Amino acid sequence: MRIADPYVEELTSEASTTRRVLERVPEARLNWRPHEKSMSLGQLALHVATLPRQLTEFVTGDALDFGAAAGVPPTVSSHQELLAAFASSTEQAQSYLATLSDERARATWRLMAGGRELFAAPRAAVLRSFLFNHWYHHRGQLLVYLRLLNVPVPSVYGPTADENPFADA
């Protein structure tokens, strides 16, 4: 088994869950933010939707300059645009992971700031933390936004106050 094979399976499984969360994002509230320092709902939802593509693009090279990757988060103007971005993002990430060799997965990847190294780790470890863990963190934030907007929160890993996938079991 290749190092990336479990990542391919995880991405497939988690993409299904993430899509259910993104489907709940109310189009009429894309500009809403819970606090002045927070991203808007549209910015956060698009970040969640595009993280798989962005992170696999980041680790395709051997290093990323943090300054080049930073900036104002983009936003979306429609639910259709959000879901299309998500579909494209997960397709691109699946393609990257499906072709990632063990040699490349073990190779060191670096996060830089100008000429200064901030972080260095095997690419497989970076994918775990920057792709998956980062993705789940922001998906959790998005679930909080939905709760604050009184949108029914979908089940992610178990029942929520709004949805219990085990009730009919």
N, C-alpha and C positions, 0 to 999 in steps of 0.2 A: 504494500500500500504506500502511496506517495504521502509526503508530509501534508500536502494541501488537500488531500481527499476529504478529511473530516471538515475542513473549512467549506468545501463545496456543498456538502450535506447541510452544514449549519446555515449557510447563506440561504439555501433553498427553503429550509424550515422557517427561519426567522423572517425571510422576505414575505412569506404568507401572513405571518402575524403582523408585521409592520404595515402591510397593505391594509389590513383591517383597521388599524389605527388611523392611517392617512385617509381612509374613506370617510371617517367620522369628522374630519376637519371641516367646519362650516365655512363655505366660500364667502358668505357675507361678513365674516369676522376676521379676514386675513390680515387686516391692519391692527387688530387688537393686540395689546401687550399688557401683561399683568403688573408691570412696573416700568418706570422710565428707563431703567438700565437694562431691561430685558429685550430680547429679540421679539419682533412681532410674531404673531401666530404664523403668518405666511413665510417669514424668514426661517423660523424654527422648523416648520413642516417641510420646506424645501431642503433645508440642511439634512434632515432625517432622510428625505427621499433620495438625495444625491450623495450621501456619505459613501456608500459602497463604490461608486465610480470614482469619486474624488480620491479616496484613500488608495485604491488600487493604482490610480494614475500616479499618485505621489510615490509609491514604492516601486514603480516600474524602473525608475532610475536608481542610482546608488546613494543619492543624497537629495535632500530638499532644503532650500533656503526658506526658513520660516517667514521672513519678510516678504518674499515673493508670493507666498500662499495666503497671507493675511489680507484683510480688506473688509469692507462693509458687506455683510451677508446679503445676497440677492434675495428677491422675493418672487412670488408668483401672483398672477392676477385671476386665476381660475382653478377650480377643482380638477378640470380636465388637464390643464397644464401640469399640475402637481403630480397626478397619477401617471402621465406620460413620462415625466422626468424620472419618476421612480422606476417604471418599467425599463427604460433605457439604462438607468444606473445599475440595476441589478443584473441585467443582461451583460453589460460590460464587465462587471465584477466576476460574474460566473465564467465568462470567457477567459479572463486573466487567471483566475484560480485553476481552471481546468488545464491550463498549459504551463503552470508554474512548476519548474523542475525542482527536485530536491536540492540540487546544488545551489540554485538561485534562492530557494527558501532558506537555506543555511547561511547564505552570504550576508555580510554586515551591511546594514543600511544606516544612514546618518541623517539626523536633523540638525541643520546649521542655522546660525544667525550671523549673516555676513561671513566672516572667515572663522568664526568660533563654533566648535562642535557643542551642541546642547545635549545630544543623546545619540547613542550608537547601540544597536542590537541586531541579532539575526532577523532577517526579513519576516520569518514565520512568527517571531515574537511581536514584531511591530504590527503585523496583521491582526494578531489576537488583541493587542491592547488598543491600537489606533483605529482599526476597522471595527471589530466586533464590540469590544467593551465601550468604545466611544459612541458607537451607534446605539447601543442599548441605553446608555446614559441619556442621550438626547431624546430617544423614544420615550423614556420615563418622564422627562420634562414635558414632552408633548402631551402625555396622558394627564399630567397635572393641569396644563392649560385647558384641556377638554373638560376636566372636572370643574375648574373655575368658571367655565362658560356654560355649565349645566348640560353638557353634551354627554349622553350615555357612554361610559367608559367600557371599551371592549375587553374581553378576557385576553390576557397575554399568556401567563403561565398558570392561571387558575381563575377562580371566580372573582368577580368584582361586585360591587353593590348593584350594578346594572345588568350583569350578564353572568350566568352560571352554566358553563358547558357540561357540568356533571349532574345537573338536576334531573335529566331524563335517563341517566345511566342506571 
